[in-house]
Amino acid sequence: MKKIVVIPTYNEKENVEAITRAVLEVDPDTEVLIVDDNSPDGTGKIADWLAGQNLRVHVLHRPGKQGIGPAYKDGFRRALELDADLIVQMDADFSHSPRYIPEFLQALAGYDVVVGSRYVAGGRLDERWGWSRYLLSWWANSVYTRLILGIKVKDATAGYKCWKRATLEGIGLERVRSNGYVFQIEMAYLTEKLGFSALELPIYFEDRRIGRSKMNMPIKLEAALRTWQIRYRHRAARRRLEPKTQG
């Protein structure tokens, strides 16, 4: 079974080599696909060098910064073209520890998607988060989004997930339109609305080790407002394809 980890990057030159090597080390059969948005700091060049050193590393260059949603969509499509059966999505900044990947892959046998969750029992946030930041994130994920969309997942904006190929094909990436971090909410909503099964596994979510977070208040407010748009847009959504049997 082919496994590919999709990692979008933009100005991650301090992290891209370390996160790639860490992923390759946790599972000798897993491959990495770096999706770089023409980072002006040279991240893409480092990614190309890594690919030249290891056949398990792939690189997809995009012409510029177009948002995390399109980056993941393009990365998923490329992973499917590379015949991936299982696809992991994760950040490049070590907020998502690669050590969880084997557990995700094993758990996926009984589900359509596995979600690395901060808000289920056992999940934890970096101790450097203040109470106001924690409460806002918890309320947005575990209360606001679930109330509007009627979903069960407690970490609706989780960016650490493991997908079966058939799940992404059934969702239909062509109808996912979100550009920013609300992409995670749209994918979570479509997953449940279309009847796919999701398992939330607890993770420790660490603040990025190097560099500055790309998440700011305008992005958070946009996600809150666009949650209503997602509900209306996909009110009549149906699966694109029937899931294929996994070998």
C-alpha positions in Angstrom: 0.0 0.0 0.0 1.6 3.3 -1.1 1.6 6.1 1.5 2.4 9.7 0.8 2.7 12.6 3.3 1.7 16.0 1.8 3.4 19.0 3.3 2.5 22.5 2.0 5.3 25.1 2.4 5.7 28.8 2.2 8.9 30.3 3.6 9.8 27.2 5.6 13.5 27.0 4.8 14.4 26.5 8.5 12.0 23.5 8.8 11.6 21.8 5.4 14.7 19.5 5.6 14.1 18.6 9.3 10.4 17.8 8.9 11.1 15.8 5.7 13.8 13.7 7.3 11.7 13.2 10.4 8.7 11.8 8.4 11.0 9.5 6.4 12.4 8.1 9.6 9.1 7.1 11.3 8.1 4.8 8.5 10.6 3.3 5.9 7.8 2.9 3.3 6.3 6.4 3.5 7.0 9.0 0.9 6.9 12.8 1.1 5.4 15.3 -1.3 6.4 18.9 -0.6 4.0 21.5 -2.2 5.9 24.8 -2.3 4.2 28.1 -3.3 7.3 29.7 -4.8 8.7 30.6 -1.4 11.0 33.7 -1.7 13.3 32.3 1.0 14.4 29.4 -1.1 12.3 26.6 0.5 11.6 25.2 -3.0 15.3 24.9 -3.8 15.9 22.9 -0.6 13.0 20.7 -1.4 14.4 20.0 -4.9 17.8 19.1 -3.3 16.0 16.7 -0.9 14.3 15.1 -3.8 17.6 14.7 -5.6 19.0 12.9 -2.5 16.1 10.5 -1.9 13.6 8.9 -4.3 11.0 8.9 -1.6 10.8 12.7 -1.8 8.6 14.5 -4.4 8.2 18.2 -5.0 5.3 20.1 -6.5 6.1 23.8 -7.4 3.2 26.3 -7.6 3.6 29.7 -9.2 2.9 31.7 -6.0 1.1 32.0 -2.7 -2.5 31.0 -3.4 -3.7 29.8 0.0 -3.5 26.6 2.1 -6.7 25.1 0.6 -5.5 25.1 -3.1 -2.1 23.9 -1.9 -3.6 20.9 -0.3 -6.0 20.2 -3.2 -3.1 20.3 -5.6 -1.0 18.1 -3.3 -3.8 15.6 -2.9 -4.3 15.4 -6.7 -0.6 14.9 -7.2 -0.5 12.2 -4.5 -3.4 10.4 -6.3 -1.5 10.6 -9.6 1.4 9.0 -7.9 -0.9 6.1 -7.0 -1.1 6.8 -3.3 -3.5 4.6 -1.3 -3.1 6.5 1.9 -2.5 10.2 2.2 -1.4 12.2 5.2 -1.6 15.9 5.4 0.5 17.9 7.9 2.2 21.2 8.6 5.9 21.8 8.0 6.6 23.6 11.3 6.5 20.6 13.7 3.2 21.6 15.3 2.2 18.2 14.0 4.7 15.6 15.3 5.6 12.9 12.7 5.7 10.3 15.5 1.9 10.0 15.2 2.0 8.9 11.5 2.3 5.1 12.2 -0.6 5.2 14.7 -2.7 7.1 12.1 -2.0 4.7 9.4 -2.8 1.7 11.6 -6.1 3.2 12.8 -7.2 4.1 9.2 -7.9 0.4 8.5 -11.3 0.8 10.2 -12.2 4.3 9.1 -12.2 6.6 6.1 -10.2 9.4 7.7 -8.2 9.7 10.9 -8.0 13.2 12.5 -5.2 14.3 14.8 -7.3 16.1 17.4 -6.4 18.7 20.1 -9.9 18.5 21.7 -10.6 14.8 22.4 -9.6 13.1 25.6 -5.8 12.9 25.7 -5.3 15.8 23.3 -3.2 18.7 24.4 -2.1 22.1 23.3 1.3 23.7 23.8 1.6 25.0 27.3 2.7 28.4 25.9 -0.9 29.0 24.7 -2.7 31.5 26.9 -6.2 30.7 28.3 -7.9 33.3 26.0 -6.3 31.7 22.9 -7.2 28.2 24.1 -10.8 29.1 24.9 -11.3 30.9 21.6 -9.9 27.9 19.6 -11.9 25.3 21.7 -15.1 27.3 21.3 -14.7 27.8 17.6 -13.9 24.1 17.0 -16.0 22.2 19.5 -19.0 24.5 19.9 -19.5 27.1 17.1 -18.6 25.0 14.1 -20.3 21.9 15.3 -23.5 23.8 16.1 -23.7 25.4 12.7 -22.7 22.4 10.6 -24.0 19.6 12.8 -20.8 17.7 12.6 -19.4 15.4 15.3 -15.7 16.0 15.0 -14.4 18.2 17.8 -11.4 19.6 16.1 -13.0 21.0 12.9 -9.9 23.0 11.9 -7.4 20.1 12.4 -4.7 20.1 9.8 -3.2 16.8 10.7 -5.2 14.0 8.9 -4.8 10.7 7.2 -7.1 9.9 4.3 -7.9 6.9 2.3 -7.7 7.4 -1.4 -11.4 6.4 -1.8 -12.4 9.1 0.7 -10.8 11.9 -1.3 -12.3 10.6 -4.5 -15.7 10.3 -2.9 -15.6 13.9 -1.6 -14.6 15.2 -5.0 -11.8 17.8 -4.6 -13.1 19.8 -7.5 -16.1 21.1 -5.4 -14.0 22.1 -2.4 -13.5 25.9 -2.9 -12.1 27.2 0.4 -8.9 29.1 0.0 -7.6 29.7 3.6 -7.7 27.7 6.8 -11.5 27.3 6.4 -10.5 24.6 3.9 -10.1 22.2 6.9 -13.7 23.0 8.0 -15.1 22.4 4.5 -13.3 19.0 4.3 -14.5 18.0 7.7 -18.1 18.9 6.8 -18.1 17.1 3.5 -16.5 14.0 5.1 -19.4 13.6 7.6 -22.2 14.8 5.3 -21.3 12.3 2.7 -21.3 9.5 5.2 -17.6 8.8 5.6 -16.4 7.6 9.0 -13.9 9.7 10.9 -11.8 8.8 14.0 -10.2 11.5 16.1 -7.0 10.5 17.8 -5.4 12.7 20.5 -2.3 14.6 19.7 0.0 17.1 21.4 -0.1 20.3 19.3 3.1 22.2 19.6 3.6 25.8 18.7 6.0 26.2 15.7 9.6 25.8 16.7 11.0 28.3 14.1 9.4 31.3 12.3 6.1 33.0 12.8 2.6 31.5 12.6 0.6 32.3 9.5 -2.7 32.2 11.4 -3.9 35.7 12.4 -7.2 37.2 13.6 -8.5 38.1 10.1 -8.0 34.5 9.0 -9.9 33.3 12.1 -12.8 35.7 11.5 -13.0 34.7 7.8 -13.2 31.0 8.9 -16.1 31.8 11.3 -18.1 33.7 8.6 -17.5 31.2 5.8 -18.7 28.3 8.0 -22.2 29.5 7.1 -21.4 29.6 3.4 -20.1 26.0 3.6 -23.4 24.8 5.0 -25.4 26.5 2.2 -23.0 25.5 -0.6 -23.1 21.8 0.2 -26.7 21.5 1.3 -27.4 18.9 -1.5 -23.9 17.3 -1.6 -23.6 13.6 -2.7 -20.7 11.4 -3.1 -18.8 11.6 -6.4 -17.7 8.0 -6.5 -18.3 4.8 -4.5 -15.2 4.0 -2.4 -12.9 1.5 -3.9 -11.9 -1.7 -2.0 -8.5 -1.2 -0.3 -6.1 -4.1 -0.9 
